[in-house]
Amino acid sequence: MANLKDTIRRTLEPLALVPIPDDPDASLFDLGVIDSFGLMDAVARLEEALGVKVPDSDLNPRRFETLAKIERYFASRIPSGG
């Protein structure tokens, strides 16, 4: 299975308005990779790809602003030992 970082990148690439940066701490919003409208679609696709439900209370753009933040968020929610 691909690692989490690769899965996140592959899931977001079709939605990206500009190329996804190599820097995991670069703001996807500031760079125009994704906008607030695309966030909902991105989260929905990540939920499906990773098998993790994101509660509405977690749908804060700051939580999903960078690849590193997205990776940390999902890493903390994916059941271990699978």
JOTA-V973866 format. One record per residue. N is the residue number from 1. RES is the residue in one small letter. NEAR is the number of other C-alpha atoms within 10 Angstrom. D_LAST is the distance of its C-alpha to the last C-alpha in Angstrom with 1 decimal. Layout:
n res near d_last
N RES NEAR D_LAST
N RES NEAR D_LAST
This chain:
n res near d_last
1 m 5 11.1
2 a 8 13.6
3 n 7 13.2
4 l 16 13.4
5 k 17 17.1
6 d 12 17.8
7 t 15 16.0
8 i 21 18.0
9 r 17 21.1
10 r 15 20.9
11 t 19 20.3
12 l 22 23.3
13 e 15 25.6
14 p 10 27.1
15 l 18 28.0
16 a 17 29.5
17 l 15 33.2
18 v 12 33.7
19 p 14 31.6
20 i 21 28.6
21 p 15 29.7
22 d 9 28.3
23 d 10 28.7
24 p 16 25.5
25 d 12 27.8
26 a 15 30.3
27 s 20 30.7
28 l 22 29.7
29 f 17 32.3
30 d 11 35.1
31 l 14 34.7
32 g 13 34.7
33 v 18 31.3
34 i 23 30.5
35 d 18 32.7
36 s 11 32.3
37 f 8 32.5
38 g 16 29.7
39 l 19 27.4
40 m 13 26.7
41 d 14 25.9
42 a 22 23.8
43 v 19 21.7
44 a 14 21.4
45 r 16 20.3
46 l 22 17.6
47 e 15 16.4
48 e 12 16.2
49 a 13 14.7
50 l 16 11.9
51 g 13 11.5
52 v 16 13.0
53 k 14 16.4
54 v 15 19.0
55 p 7 21.7
56 d 7 25.2
57 s 6 26.1
58 d 11 23.9
59 l 13 25.6
60 n 11 27.8
61 p 14 28.6
62 r 12 28.6
63 r 13 25.0
64 f 21 24.3
65 e 20 27.3
66 t 20 25.8
67 l 22 22.9
68 a 17 22.2
69 k 16 22.3
70 i 19 20.0
71 e 18 17.4
72 r 15 17.8
73 y 15 17.7
74 f 20 14.4
75 a 15 12.8
76 s 9 13.9
77 r 13 12.4
78 i 14 8.9
79 p 10 6.7
80 s 7 5.5
81 g 4 3.8
82 g 4 0.0
